[in-house]
Amino acid sequence: PAPLDDAAISSQLKAELDREPGIARGSVEPSVESGVVVLSGTVQDARQRTALRIAAENIPGVKRVVDDLREIDLAPSS
């Protein structure tokens, strides 16, 4: 597929976020500039972090993904 522009990359990535189970709306805010995606916000675990990074990397037009995500532990403390 043809590379997408920044707005289309952002739109597609936000749609992926909406489909990812366990990610609260607004907890991850991607930004895109010149094909470079910056993922910032919080995720529950490394699995979510990896899934988001791979989803971003697979969008046509993405040149690089910067992972600024933080993992939060939602397990109740004993």
PDB file of N, H, CA, C and O in Angstrom:
ATOM      1  N   PRO A   1       0.829  -1.212   0.000  1.00  0.00           N
ATOM      2  CA  PRO A   1       0.000   0.000   0.000  1.00  0.00           C
ATOM      3  C   PRO A   1       0.863   1.262   0.000  1.00  0.00           C
ATOM      4  O   PRO A   1       2.006   1.258   0.457  1.00  0.00           O
ATOM      5  N   ALA A   2       0.291   2.318  -0.516  1.00  0.00           N
ATOM      6  H   ALA A   2      -0.637   2.321  -0.888  1.00  0.00           H
ATOM      7  CA  ALA A   2       1.006   3.596  -0.567  1.00  0.00           C
ATOM      8  C   ALA A   2       1.172   4.156   0.840  1.00  0.00           C
ATOM      9  O   ALA A   2       0.288   3.987   1.680  1.00  0.00           O
ATOM     10  N   PRO A   3       2.295   4.820   1.108  1.00  0.00           N
ATOM     11  CA  PRO A   3       2.495   5.431   2.428  1.00  0.00           C
ATOM     12  C   PRO A   3       1.412   6.469   2.712  1.00  0.00           C
ATOM     13  O   PRO A   3       0.964   7.186   1.817  1.00  0.00           O
ATOM     14  N   LEU A   4       1.007   6.532   3.967  1.00  0.00           N
ATOM     15  H   LEU A   4       1.371   5.950   4.694  1.00  0.00           H
ATOM     16  CA  LEU A   4      -0.011   7.490   4.388  1.00  0.00           C
ATOM     17  C   LEU A   4       0.656   8.761   4.900  1.00  0.00           C
ATOM     18  O   LEU A   4       1.814   8.745   5.319  1.00  0.00           O
ATOM     19  N   ASP A   5      -0.100   9.873   4.861  1.00  0.00           N
ATOM     20  H   ASP A   5      -1.041   9.886   4.521  1.00  0.00           H
ATOM     21  CA  ASP A   5       0.430  11.097   5.443  1.00  0.00           C
ATOM     22  C   ASP A   5       0.216  11.059   6.959  1.00  0.00           C
ATOM     23  O   ASP A   5      -0.432  10.151   7.479  1.00  0.00           O
ATOM     24  N   ASP A   6       0.766  12.054   7.662  1.00  0.00           N
ATOM     25  H   ASP A   6       1.292  12.793   7.240  1.00  0.00           H
ATOM     26  CA  ASP A   6       0.718  12.056   9.129  1.00  0.00           C
ATOM     27  C   ASP A   6      -0.702  11.984   9.673  1.00  0.00           C
ATOM     28  O   ASP A   6      -0.953  11.252  10.631  1.00  0.00           O
ATOM     29  N   ALA A   7      -1.634  12.724   9.085  1.00  0.00           N
ATOM     30  H   ALA A   7      -1.430  13.318   8.307  1.00  0.00           H
ATOM     31  CA  ALA A   7      -3.019  12.731   9.573  1.00  0.00           C
ATOM     32  C   ALA A   7      -3.656  11.353   9.421  1.00  0.00           C
ATOM     33  O   ALA A   7      -4.362  10.891  10.318  1.00  0.00           O
ATOM     34  N   ALA A   8      -3.408  10.700   8.293  1.00  0.00           N
ATOM     35  H   ALA A   8      -2.835  11.075   7.564  1.00  0.00           H
ATOM     36  CA  ALA A   8      -3.977   9.375   8.059  1.00  0.00           C
ATOM     37  C   ALA A   8      -3.334   8.333   8.973  1.00  0.00           C
ATOM     38  O   ALA A   8      -4.016   7.430   9.457  1.00  0.00           O
ATOM     39  N   ILE A   9      -2.031   8.451   9.211  1.00  0.00           N
ATOM     40  H   ILE A   9      -1.477   9.184   8.817  1.00  0.00           H
ATOM     41  CA  ILE A   9      -1.347   7.550  10.148  1.00  0.00           C
ATOM     42  C   ILE A   9      -1.971   7.704  11.538  1.00  0.00           C
ATOM     43  O   ILE A   9      -2.287   6.715  12.200  1.00  0.00           O
ATOM     44  N   SER A  10      -2.142   8.939  11.962  1.00  0.00           N
ATOM     45  H   SER A  10      -1.886   9.742  11.424  1.00  0.00           H
ATOM     46  CA  SER A  10      -2.725   9.216  13.277  1.00  0.00           C
ATOM     47  C   SER A  10      -4.129   8.640  13.390  1.00  0.00           C
ATOM     48  O   SER A  10      -4.474   8.024  14.399  1.00  0.00           O
ATOM     49  N   SER A  11      -4.927   8.837  12.370  1.00  0.00           N
ATOM     50  H   SER A  11      -4.648   9.337  11.551  1.00  0.00           H
ATOM     51  CA  SER A  11      -6.292   8.336  12.366  1.00  0.00           C
ATOM     52  C   SER A  11      -6.326   6.811  12.450  1.00  0.00           C
ATOM     53  O   SER A  11      -7.105   6.247  13.218  1.00  0.00           O
ATOM     54  N   GLN A  12      -5.492   6.151  11.668  1.00  0.00           N
ATOM     55  H   GLN A  12      -4.859   6.609  11.043  1.00  0.00           H
ATOM     56  CA  GLN A  12      -5.453   4.696  11.671  1.00  0.00           C
ATOM     57  C   GLN A  12      -4.957   4.173  13.017  1.00  0.00           C
ATOM     58  O   GLN A  12      -5.469   3.172  13.520  1.00  0.00           O
ATOM     59  N   LEU A  13      -3.974   4.836  13.597  1.00  0.00           N
ATOM     60  H   LEU A  13      -3.558   5.649  13.188  1.00  0.00           H
ATOM     61  CA  LEU A  13      -3.442   4.401  14.878  1.00  0.00           C
ATOM     62  C   LEU A  13      -4.482   4.575  15.993  1.00  0.00           C
ATOM     63  O   LEU A  13      -4.595   3.721  16.873  1.00  0.00           O
ATOM     64  N   LYS A  14      -5.226   5.659  15.959  1.00  0.00           N
ATOM     65  H   LYS A  14      -5.134   6.353  15.244  1.00  0.00           H
ATOM     66  CA  LYS A  14      -6.276   5.863  16.965  1.00  0.00           C
ATOM     67  C   LYS A  14      -7.370   4.809  16.830  1.00  0.00           C
ATOM     68  O   LYS A  14      -7.940   4.376  17.831  1.00  0.00           O
ATOM     69  N   ALA A  15      -7.665   4.395  15.605  1.00  0.00           N
ATOM     70  H   ALA A  15      -7.202   4.747  14.792  1.00  0.00           H
ATOM     71  CA  ALA A  15      -8.638   3.318  15.403  1.00  0.00           C
ATOM     72  C   ALA A  15      -8.112   2.012  15.997  1.00  0.00           C
ATOM     73  O   ALA A  15      -8.876   1.246  16.583  1.00  0.00           O
ATOM     74  N   GLU A  16      -6.813   1.757  15.849  1.00  0.00           N
ATOM     75  H   GLU A  16      -6.192   2.380  15.372  1.00  0.00           H
ATOM     76  CA  GLU A  16      -6.201   0.567  16.454  1.00  0.00           C
ATOM     77  C   GLU A  16      -6.305   0.627  17.973  1.00  0.00           C
ATOM     78  O   GLU A  16      -6.581  -0.386  18.616  1.00  0.00           O
ATOM     79  N   LEU A  17      -6.090   1.789  18.543  1.00  0.00           N
ATOM     80  H   LEU A  17      -5.866   2.612  18.021  1.00  0.00           H
ATOM     81  CA  LEU A  17      -6.191   1.945  19.993  1.00  0.00           C
ATOM     82  C   LEU A  17      -7.590   1.598  20.480  1.00  0.00           C
ATOM     83  O   LEU A  17      -7.755   0.959  21.519  1.00  0.00           O
ATOM     84  N   ASP A  18      -8.598   2.023  19.721  1.00  0.00           N
ATOM     85  H   ASP A  18      -8.464   2.543  18.877  1.00  0.00           H
ATOM     86  CA  ASP A  18      -9.982   1.739  20.102  1.00  0.00           C
ATOM     87  C   ASP A  18     -10.291   0.247  20.077  1.00  0.00           C
ATOM     88  O   ASP A  18     -11.159  -0.223  20.812  1.00  0.00           O
ATOM     89  N   ARG A  19      -9.579  -0.501  19.228  1.00  0.00           N
ATOM     90  H   ARG A  19      -8.874  -0.120  18.631  1.00  0.00           H
ATOM     91  CA  ARG A  19      -9.809  -1.946  19.113  1.00  0.00           C
ATOM     92  C   ARG A  19      -8.990  -2.759  20.115  1.00  0.00           C
ATOM     93  O   ARG A  19      -9.286  -3.932  20.344  1.00  0.00           O
ATOM     94  N   GLU A  20      -7.983  -2.162  20.703  1.00  0.00           N
ATOM     95  H   GLU A  20      -7.743  -1.209  20.517  1.00  0.00           H
ATOM     96  CA  GLU A  20      -7.104  -2.898  21.620  1.00  0.00           C
ATOM     97  C   GLU A  20      -7.791  -3.091  22.971  1.00  0.00           C
ATOM     98  O   GLU A  20      -8.103  -2.112  23.649  1.00  0.00           O
ATOM     99  N   PRO A  21      -8.030  -4.345  23.370  1.00  0.00           N
ATOM    100  CA  PRO A  21      -8.717  -4.582  24.642  1.00  0.00           C
ATOM    101  C   PRO A  21      -7.860  -4.148  25.831  1.00  0.00           C
ATOM    102  O   PRO A  21      -6.641  -4.323  25.837  1.00  0.00           O
ATOM    103  N   GLY A  22      -8.513  -3.591  26.811  1.00  0.00           N
ATOM    104  H   GLY A  22      -9.503  -3.448  26.806  1.00  0.00           H
ATOM    105  CA  GLY A  22      -7.822  -3.247  28.045  1.00  0.00           C
ATOM    106  C   GLY A  22      -7.149  -1.893  28.069  1.00  0.00           C
ATOM    107  O   GLY A  22      -6.585  -1.504  29.092  1.00  0.00           O
ATOM    108  N   ILE A  23      -7.193  -1.168  26.968  1.00  0.00           N
ATOM    109  H   ILE A  23      -7.651  -1.484  26.137  1.00  0.00           H
ATOM    110  CA  ILE A  23      -6.597   0.168  26.960  1.00  0.00           C
ATOM    111  C   ILE A  23      -7.716   1.177  27.136  1.00  0.00           C
ATOM    112  O   ILE A  23      -8.607   1.289  26.294  1.00  0.00           O
ATOM    113  N   ALA A  24      -7.660   1.906  28.231  1.00  0.00           N
ATOM    114  H   ALA A  24      -6.936   1.815  28.915  1.00  0.00           H
ATOM    115  CA  ALA A  24      -8.691   2.902  28.518  1.00  0.00           C
ATOM    116  C   ALA A  24      -8.595   4.045  27.522  1.00  0.00           C
ATOM    117  O   ALA A  24      -7.505   4.490  27.162  1.00  0.00           O
ATOM    118  N   ARG A  25      -9.755   4.511  27.087  1.00  0.00           N
ATOM    119  H   ARG A  25     -10.641   4.150  27.379  1.00  0.00           H
ATOM    120  CA  ARG A  25      -9.802   5.627  26.142  1.00  0.00           C
ATOM    121  C   ARG A  25      -9.069   6.830  26.749  1.00  0.00           C
ATOM    122  O   ARG A  25      -9.341   7.227  27.882  1.00  0.00           O
ATOM    123  N   GLY A  26      -8.155   7.392  25.993  1.00  0.00           N
ATOM    124  H   GLY A  26      -7.934   7.069  25.072  1.00  0.00           H
ATOM    125  CA  GLY A  26      -7.414   8.564  26.437  1.00  0.00           C
ATOM    126  C   GLY A  26      -6.159   8.253  27.241  1.00  0.00           C
ATOM    127  O   GLY A  26      -5.419   9.166  27.607  1.00  0.00           O
ATOM    128  N   SER A  27      -5.906   6.958  27.523  1.00  0.00           N
ATOM    129  H   SER A  27      -6.508   6.217  27.225  1.00  0.00           H
ATOM    130  CA  SER A  27      -4.713   6.638  28.307  1.00  0.00           C
ATOM    131  C   SER A  27      -3.444   6.637  27.457  1.00  0.00           C
ATOM    132  O   SER A  27      -2.342   6.758  27.990  1.00  0.00           O
ATOM    133  N   VAL A  28      -3.593   6.501  26.135  1.00  0.00           N
ATOM    134  H   VAL A  28      -4.489   6.402  25.701  1.00  0.00           H
ATOM    135  CA  VAL A  28      -2.465   6.564  25.211  1.00  0.00           C
ATOM    136  C   VAL A  28      -2.769   7.634  24.176  1.00  0.00           C
ATOM    137  O   VAL A  28      -3.826   7.622  23.545  1.00  0.00           O
ATOM    138  N   GLU A  29      -1.832   8.556  24.009  1.00  0.00           N
ATOM    139  H   GLU A  29      -0.973   8.565  24.521  1.00  0.00           H
ATOM    140  CA  GLU A  29      -1.985   9.628  23.029  1.00  0.00           C
ATOM    141  C   GLU A  29      -0.849   9.561  22.019  1.00  0.00           C
ATOM    142  O   GLU A  29       0.273   9.969  22.318  1.00  0.00           O
ATOM    143  N   PRO A  30      -1.130   9.053  20.837  1.00  0.00           N
ATOM    144  CA  PRO A  30      -0.086   9.022  19.814  1.00  0.00           C
ATOM    145  C   PRO A  30       0.022  10.377  19.111  1.00  0.00           C
ATOM    146  O   PRO A  30      -0.967  11.090  18.944  1.00  0.00           O
ATOM    147  N   SER A  31       1.229  10.706  18.713  1.00  0.00           N
ATOM    148  H   SER A  31       2.032  10.127  18.849  1.00  0.00           H
ATOM    149  CA  SER A  31       1.424  11.881  17.868  1.00  0.00           C
ATOM    150  C   SER A  31       2.279  11.446  16.684  1.00  0.00           C
ATOM    151  O   SER A  31       3.072  10.510  16.784  1.00  0.00           O
ATOM    152  N   VAL A  32       2.106  12.140  15.564  1.00  0.00           N
ATOM    153  H   VAL A  32       1.462  12.901  15.483  1.00  0.00           H
ATOM    154  CA  VAL A  32       2.825  11.773  14.342  1.00  0.00           C
ATOM    155  C   VAL A  32       3.383  13.039  13.711  1.00  0.00           C
ATOM    156  O   VAL A  32       2.663  14.018  13.515  1.00  0.00           O
ATOM    157  N   GLU A  33       4.673  13.008  13.397  1.00  0.00           N
ATOM    158  H   GLU A  33       5.258  12.213  13.556  1.00  0.00           H
ATOM    159  CA  GLU A  33       5.299  14.123  12.683  1.00  0.00           C
ATOM    160  C   GLU A  33       6.324  13.570  11.711  1.00  0.00           C
ATOM    161  O   GLU A  33       7.266  12.885  12.110  1.00  0.00           O
ATOM    162  N   SER A  34       6.140  13.866  10.447  1.00  0.00           N
ATOM    163  H   SER A  34       5.376  14.422  10.122  1.00  0.00           H
ATOM    164  CA  SER A  34       7.041  13.410   9.378  1.00  0.00           C
ATOM    165  C   SER A  34       7.222  11.893   9.384  1.00  0.00           C
ATOM    166  O   SER A  34       8.318  11.387   9.144  1.00  0.00           O
ATOM    167  N   GLY A  35       6.129  11.172   9.664  1.00  0.00           N
ATOM    168  H   GLY A  35       5.238  11.582   9.860  1.00  0.00           H
ATOM    169  CA  GLY A  35       6.178   9.725   9.650  1.00  0.00           C
ATOM    170  C   GLY A  35       6.726   9.085  10.919  1.00  0.00           C
ATOM    171  O   GLY A  35       6.809   7.860  11.007  1.00  0.00           O
ATOM    172  N   VAL A  36       7.100   9.901  11.902  1.00  0.00           N
ATOM    173  H   VAL A  36       7.033  10.896  11.831  1.00  0.00           H
ATOM    174  CA  VAL A  36       7.603   9.384  13.176  1.00  0.00           C
ATOM    175  C   VAL A  36       6.459   9.408  14.186  1.00  0.00           C
ATOM    176  O   VAL A  36       5.891  10.461  14.475  1.00  0.00           O
ATOM    177  N   VAL A  37       6.130   8.227  14.718  1.00  0.00           N
ATOM    178  H   VAL A  37       6.592   7.372  14.483  1.00  0.00           H
ATOM    179  CA  VAL A  37       5.052   8.087  15.692  1.00  0.00           C
ATOM    180  C   VAL A  37       5.657   8.115  17.093  1.00  0.00           C
ATOM    181  O   VAL A  37       6.624   7.408  17.377  1.00  0.00           O
ATOM    182  N   VAL A  38       5.080   8.936  17.957  1.00  0.00           N
ATOM    183  H   VAL A  38       4.295   9.510  17.726  1.00  0.00           H
ATOM    184  CA  VAL A  38       5.461   8.947  19.366  1.00  0.00           C
ATOM    185  C   VAL A  38       4.265   8.438  20.155  1.00  0.00           C
ATOM    186  O   VAL A  38       3.187   9.031  20.118  1.00  0.00           O
ATOM    187  N   LEU A  39       4.461   7.339  20.868  1.00  0.00           N
ATOM    188  H   LEU A  39       5.337   6.857  20.899  1.00  0.00           H
ATOM    189  CA  LEU A  39       3.429   6.765  21.720  1.00  0.00           C
ATOM    190  C   LEU A  39       3.695   7.215  23.147  1.00  0.00           C
ATOM    191  O   LEU A  39       4.729   6.879  23.724  1.00  0.00           O
ATOM    192  N   SER A  40       2.772   7.971  23.716  1.00  0.00           N
ATOM    193  H   SER A  40       1.932   8.244  23.248  1.00  0.00           H
ATOM    194  CA  SER A  40       2.938   8.400  25.100  1.00  0.00           C
ATOM    195  C   SER A  40       1.653   8.118  25.863  1.00  0.00           C
ATOM    196  O   SER A  40       0.564   8.086  25.288  1.00  0.00           O
ATOM    197  N   GLY A  41       1.798   7.917  27.151  1.00  0.00           N
ATOM    198  H   GLY A  41       2.682   7.943  27.618  1.00  0.00           H
ATOM    199  CA  GLY A  41       0.667   7.606  28.002  1.00  0.00           C
ATOM    200  C   GLY A  41       0.960   6.378  28.828  1.00  0.00           C
ATOM    201  O   GLY A  41       2.120   6.055  29.086  1.00  0.00           O
ATOM    202  N   THR A  42      -0.106   5.682  29.250  1.00  0.00           N
ATOM    203  H   THR A  42      -1.048   5.945  29.040  1.00  0.00           H
ATOM    204  CA  THR A  42       0.072   4.530  30.123  1.00  0.00           C
ATOM    205  C   THR A  42      -0.615   3.294  29.555  1.00  0.00           C
ATOM    206  O   THR A  42      -1.670   3.375  28.926  1.00  0.00           O
ATOM    207  N   VAL A  43       0.015   2.153  29.795  1.00  0.00           N
ATOM    208  H   VAL A  43       0.872   2.087  30.305  1.00  0.00           H
ATOM    209  CA  VAL A  43      -0.538   0.848  29.453  1.00  0.00           C
ATOM    210  C   VAL A  43      -0.437  -0.038  30.683  1.00  0.00           C
ATOM    211  O   VAL A  43       0.289   0.273  31.627  1.00  0.00           O
ATOM    212  N   GLN A  44      -1.171  -1.147  30.664  1.00  0.00           N
ATOM    213  H   GLN A  44      -1.761  -1.399  29.897  1.00  0.00           H
ATOM    214  CA  GLN A  44      -1.190  -2.038  31.826  1.00  0.00           C
ATOM    215  C   GLN A  44       0.037  -2.937  31.914  1.00  0.00           C
ATOM    216  O   GLN A  44       0.479  -3.281  33.010  1.00  0.00           O
ATOM    217  N   ASP A  45       0.589  -3.320  30.758  1.00  0.00           N
ATOM    218  H   ASP A  45       0.230  -3.041  29.867  1.00  0.00           H
ATOM    219  CA  ASP A  45       1.692  -4.276  30.804  1.00  0.00           C
ATOM    220  C   ASP A  45       2.503  -4.247  29.511  1.00  0.00           C
ATOM    221  O   ASP A  45       2.183  -3.524  28.567  1.00  0.00           O
ATOM    222  N   ALA A  46       3.560  -5.052  29.499  1.00  0.00           N
ATOM    223  H   ALA A  46       3.820  -5.639  30.266  1.00  0.00           H
ATOM    224  CA  ALA A  46       4.456  -5.109  28.343  1.00  0.00           C
ATOM    225  C   ALA A  46       3.752  -5.638  27.099  1.00  0.00           C
ATOM    226  O   ALA A  46       4.114  -5.267  25.982  1.00  0.00           O
ATOM    227  N   ARG A  47       2.746  -6.505  27.276  1.00  0.00           N
ATOM    228  H   ARG A  47       2.453  -6.806  28.183  1.00  0.00           H
ATOM    229  CA  ARG A  47       2.015  -7.050  26.129  1.00  0.00           C
ATOM    230  C   ARG A  47       1.306  -5.932  25.376  1.00  0.00           C
ATOM    231  O   ARG A  47       1.357  -5.876  24.147  1.00  0.00           O
ATOM    232  N   GLN A  48       0.652  -5.049  26.106  1.00  0.00           N
ATOM    233  H   GLN A  48       0.611  -5.094  27.104  1.00  0.00           H
ATOM    234  CA  GLN A  48      -0.023  -3.919  25.461  1.00  0.00           C
ATOM    235  C   GLN A  48       0.989  -2.994  24.792  1.00  0.00           C
ATOM    236  O   GLN A  48       0.765  -2.523  23.678  1.00  0.00           O
ATOM    237  N   ARG A  49       2.091  -2.740  25.469  1.00  0.00           N
ATOM    238  H   ARG A  49       2.273  -3.123  26.375  1.00  0.00           H
ATOM    239  CA  ARG A  49       3.137  -1.878  24.908  1.00  0.00           C
ATOM    240  C   ARG A  49       3.625  -2.444  23.577  1.00  0.00           C
ATOM    241  O   ARG A  49       3.734  -1.715  22.591  1.00  0.00           O
ATOM    242  N   THR A  50       3.916  -3.735  23.551  1.00  0.00           N
ATOM    243  H   THR A  50       3.828  -4.327  24.352  1.00  0.00           H
ATOM    244  CA  THR A  50       4.405  -4.382  22.332  1.00  0.00           C
ATOM    245  C   THR A  50       3.348  -4.347  21.233  1.00  0.00           C
ATOM    246  O   THR A  50       3.663  -4.062  20.078  1.00  0.00           O
ATOM    247  N   ALA A  51       2.103  -4.634  21.583  1.00  0.00           N
ATOM    248  H   ALA A  51       1.846  -4.866  22.521  1.00  0.00           H
ATOM    249  CA  ALA A  51       1.018  -4.637  20.588  1.00  0.00           C
ATOM    250  C   ALA A  51       0.865  -3.263  19.943  1.00  0.00           C
ATOM    251  O   ALA A  51       0.687  -3.165  18.729  1.00  0.00           O
ATOM    252  N   LEU A  52       0.931  -2.211  20.741  1.00  0.00           N
ATOM    253  H   LEU A  52       1.075  -2.291  21.727  1.00  0.00           H
ATOM    254  CA  LEU A  52       0.790  -0.856  20.190  1.00  0.00           C
ATOM    255  C   LEU A  52       1.965  -0.488  19.292  1.00  0.00           C
ATOM    256  O   LEU A  52       1.785   0.110  18.231  1.00  0.00           O
ATOM    257  N   ARG A  53       3.157  -0.849  19.725  1.00  0.00           N
ATOM    258  H   ARG A  53       3.302  -1.335  20.586  1.00  0.00           H
ATOM    259  CA  ARG A  53       4.338  -0.548  18.917  1.00  0.00           C
ATOM    260  C   ARG A  53       4.272  -1.271  17.576  1.00  0.00           C
ATOM    261  O   ARG A  53       4.567  -0.680  16.537  1.00  0.00           O
ATOM    262  N   ILE A  54       3.885  -2.548  17.592  1.00  0.00           N
ATOM    263  H   ILE A  54       3.645  -3.028  18.436  1.00  0.00           H
ATOM    264  CA  ILE A  54       3.782  -3.317  16.349  1.00  0.00           C
ATOM    265  C   ILE A  54       2.677  -2.756  15.457  1.00  0.00           C
ATOM    266  O   ILE A  54       2.848  -2.658  14.242  1.00  0.00           O
ATOM    267  N   ALA A  55       1.545  -2.387  16.057  1.00  0.00           N
ATOM    268  H   ALA A  55       1.406  -2.466  17.044  1.00  0.00           H
ATOM    269  CA  ALA A  55       0.454  -1.798  15.268  1.00  0.00           C
ATOM    270  C   ALA A  55       0.929  -0.534  14.568  1.00  0.00           C
ATOM    271  O   ALA A  55       0.631  -0.325  13.392  1.00  0.00           O
ATOM    272  N   ALA A  56       1.657   0.298  15.275  1.00  0.00           N
ATOM    273  H   ALA A  56       1.899   0.127  16.230  1.00  0.00           H
ATOM    274  CA  ALA A  56       2.161   1.541  14.672  1.00  0.00           C
ATOM    275  C   ALA A  56       3.173   1.239  13.571  1.00  0.00           C
ATOM    276  O   ALA A  56       3.131   1.851  12.504  1.00  0.00           O
ATOM    277  N   GLU A  57       4.079   0.299  13.825  1.00  0.00           N
ATOM    278  H   GLU A  57       4.112  -0.199  14.692  1.00  0.00           H
ATOM    279  CA  GLU A  57       5.117  -0.039  12.837  1.00  0.00           C
ATOM    280  C   GLU A  57       4.530  -0.583  11.544  1.00  0.00           C
ATOM    281  O   GLU A  57       5.144  -0.452  10.485  1.00  0.00           O
ATOM    282  N   ASN A  58       3.353  -1.189  11.614  1.00  0.00           N
ATOM    283  H   ASN A  58       2.855  -1.295  12.474  1.00  0.00           H
ATOM    284  CA  ASN A  58       2.742  -1.817  10.437  1.00  0.00           C
ATOM    285  C   ASN A  58       1.879  -0.868   9.607  1.00  0.00           C
ATOM    286  O   ASN A  58       1.304  -1.287   8.602  1.00  0.00           O
ATOM    287  N   ILE A  59       1.779   0.377   9.996  1.00  0.00           N
ATOM    288  H   ILE A  59       2.246   0.718  10.812  1.00  0.00           H
ATOM    289  CA  ILE A  59       1.007   1.347   9.217  1.00  0.00           C
ATOM    290  C   ILE A  59       1.900   1.892   8.111  1.00  0.00           C
ATOM    291  O   ILE A  59       2.999   2.373   8.385  1.00  0.00           O
ATOM    292  N   PRO A  60       1.439   1.823   6.855  1.00  0.00           N
ATOM    293  CA  PRO A  60       2.253   2.341   5.746  1.00  0.00           C
ATOM    294  C   PRO A  60       2.577   3.826   5.947  1.00  0.00           C
ATOM    295  O   PRO A  60       1.694   4.632   6.240  1.00  0.00           O
ATOM    296  N   GLY A  61       3.843   4.166   5.787  1.00  0.00           N
ATOM    297  H   GLY A  61       4.560   3.511   5.549  1.00  0.00           H
ATOM    298  CA  GLY A  61       4.260   5.558   5.939  1.00  0.00           C
ATOM    299  C   GLY A  61       4.959   5.842   7.259  1.00  0.00           C
ATOM    300  O   GLY A  61       5.598   6.883   7.411  1.00  0.00           O
ATOM    301  N   VAL A  62       4.842   4.923   8.217  1.00  0.00           N
ATOM    302  H   VAL A  62       4.323   4.077   8.093  1.00  0.00           H
ATOM    303  CA  VAL A  62       5.530   5.105   9.499  1.00  0.00           C
ATOM    304  C   VAL A  62       7.008   4.783   9.299  1.00  0.00           C
ATOM    305  O   VAL A  62       7.372   3.695   8.854  1.00  0.00           O
ATOM    306  N   LYS A  63       7.846   5.756   9.640  1.00  0.00           N
ATOM    307  H   LYS A  63       7.550   6.640  10.002  1.00  0.00           H
ATOM    308  CA  LYS A  63       9.290   5.595   9.473  1.00  0.00           C
ATOM    309  C   LYS A  63       9.951   5.080  10.741  1.00  0.00           C
ATOM    310  O   LYS A  63      10.943   4.353  10.687  1.00  0.00           O
ATOM    311  N   ARG A  64       9.386   5.468  11.891  1.00  0.00           N
ATOM    312  H   ARG A  64       8.580   6.058  11.935  1.00  0.00           H
ATOM    313  CA  ARG A  64       9.983   5.096  13.170  1.00  0.00           C
ATOM    314  C   ARG A  64       8.928   5.238  14.256  1.00  0.00           C
ATOM    315  O   ARG A  64       8.010   6.050  14.133  1.00  0.00           O
ATOM    316  N   VAL A  65       9.056   4.451  15.320  1.00  0.00           N
ATOM    317  H   VAL A  65       9.801   3.792  15.420  1.00  0.00           H
ATOM    318  CA  VAL A  65       8.145   4.538  16.463  1.00  0.00           C
ATOM    319  C   VAL A  65       8.979   4.827  17.710  1.00  0.00           C
ATOM    320  O   VAL A  65       9.931   4.109  18.018  1.00  0.00           O
ATOM    321  N   VAL A  66       8.605   5.884  18.416  1.00  0.00           N
ATOM    322  H   VAL A  66       7.832   6.467  18.166  1.00  0.00           H
ATOM    323  CA  VAL A  66       9.250   6.232  19.677  1.00  0.00           C
ATOM    324  C   VAL A  66       8.302   5.817  20.797  1.00  0.00           C
ATOM    325  O   VAL A  66       7.158   6.269  20.853  1.00  0.00           O
ATOM    326  N   ASP A  67       8.784   4.960  21.679  1.00  0.00           N
ATOM    327  H   ASP A  67       9.713   4.593  21.632  1.00  0.00           H
ATOM    328  CA  ASP A  67       7.962   4.415  22.763  1.00  0.00           C
ATOM    329  C   ASP A  67       8.227   5.198  24.047  1.00  0.00           C
ATOM    330  O   ASP A  67       9.239   4.990  24.716  1.00  0.00           O
ATOM    331  N   ASP A  68       7.308   6.098  24.380  1.00  0.00           N
ATOM    332  H   ASP A  68       6.486   6.267  23.836  1.00  0.00           H
ATOM    333  CA  ASP A  68       7.376   6.850  25.638  1.00  0.00           C
ATOM    334  C   ASP A  68       6.281   6.374  26.595  1.00  0.00           C
ATOM    335  O   ASP A  68       5.868   7.116  27.485  1.00  0.00           O
ATOM    336  N   LEU A  69       5.818   5.152  26.414  1.00  0.00           N
ATOM    337  H   LEU A  69       6.154   4.549  25.690  1.00  0.00           H
ATOM    338  CA  LEU A  69       4.746   4.617  27.245  1.00  0.00           C
ATOM    339  C   LEU A  69       5.270   4.234  28.631  1.00  0.00           C
ATOM    340  O   LEU A  69       6.435   3.874  28.801  1.00  0.00           O
ATOM    341  N   ARG A  70       4.375   4.323  29.610  1.00  0.00           N
ATOM    342  H   ARG A  70       3.429   4.615  29.472  1.00  0.00           H
ATOM    343  CA  ARG A  70       4.683   3.882  30.972  1.00  0.00           C
ATOM    344  C   ARG A  70       3.739   2.735  31.312  1.00  0.00           C
ATOM    345  O   ARG A  70       2.560   2.757  30.957  1.00  0.00           O
ATOM    346  N   GLU A  71       4.270   1.741  32.000  1.00  0.00           N
ATOM    347  H   GLU A  71       5.228   1.724  32.289  1.00  0.00           H
ATOM    348  CA  GLU A  71       3.441   0.622  32.453  1.00  0.00           C
ATOM    349  C   GLU A  71       2.960   0.909  33.869  1.00  0.00           C
ATOM    350  O   GLU A  71       3.737   1.325  34.729  1.00  0.00           O
ATOM    351  N   ILE A  72       1.669   0.682  34.101  1.00  0.00           N
ATOM    352  H   ILE A  72       1.038   0.344  33.402  1.00  0.00           H
ATOM    353  CA  ILE A  72       1.117   0.871  35.432  1.00  0.00           C
ATOM    354  C   ILE A  72       0.621  -0.470  35.952  1.00  0.00           C
ATOM    355  O   ILE A  72       0.075  -1.272  35.194  1.00  0.00           O
ATOM    356  N   ASP A  73       0.804  -0.706  37.199  1.00  0.00           N
ATOM    357  H   ASP A  73       1.248  -0.055  37.815  1.00  0.00           H
ATOM    358  CA  ASP A  73       0.366  -1.958  37.813  1.00  0.00           C
ATOM    359  C   ASP A  73      -1.008  -1.754  38.400  1.00  0.00           C
ATOM    360  O   ASP A  73      -1.174  -0.999  39.358  1.00  0.00           O
ATOM    361  N   LEU A  74      -2.016  -2.437  37.819  1.00  0.00           N
ATOM    362  H   LEU A  74      -1.881  -3.050  37.041  1.00  0.00           H
ATOM    363  CA  LEU A  74      -3.368  -2.290  38.298  1.00  0.00           C
ATOM    364  C   LEU A  74      -3.765  -3.376  39.293  1.00  0.00           C
ATOM    365  O   LEU A  74      -4.912  -3.431  39.736  1.00  0.00           O
ATOM    366  N   ALA A  75      -2.813  -4.237  39.642  1.00  0.00           N
ATOM    367  H   ALA A  75      -1.881  -4.192  39.282  1.00  0.00           H
ATOM    368  CA  ALA A  75      -3.129  -5.292  40.598  1.00  0.00           C
ATOM    369  C   ALA A  75      -3.364  -4.680  41.981  1.00  0.00           C
ATOM    370  O   ALA A  75      -2.631  -3.782  42.396  1.00  0.00           O
ATOM    371  N   PRO A  76      -4.378  -5.160  42.689  1.00  0.00           N
ATOM    372  CA  PRO A  76      -4.635  -4.610  44.022  1.00  0.00           C
ATOM    373  C   PRO A  76      -3.474  -4.946  44.964  1.00  0.00           C
ATOM    374  O   PRO A  76      -2.925  -6.047  44.928  1.00  0.00           O
ATOM    375  N   SER A  77      -3.122  -3.991  45.791  1.00  0.00           N
ATOM    376  H   SER A  77      -3.568  -3.096  45.821  1.00  0.00           H
ATOM    377  CA  SER A  77      -2.025  -4.239  46.742  1.00  0.00           C
ATOM    378  C   SER A  77      -2.555  -5.018  47.937  1.00  0.00           C
ATOM    379  O   SER A  77      -3.700  -4.837  48.352  1.00  0.00           O
ATOM    380  N   SER A  78      -1.717  -5.880  48.481  1.00  0.00           N
ATOM    381  H   SER A  78      -0.787  -6.027  48.143  1.00  0.00           H
ATOM    382  CA  SER A  78      -2.148  -6.734  49.588  1.00  0.00           C
ATOM    383  C   SER A  78      -1.859  -6.084  50.910  1.00  0.00           C
ATOM    384  O   SER A  78      -2.155  -6.658  51.958  1.00  0.00           O
TER     385      SER A  78
END
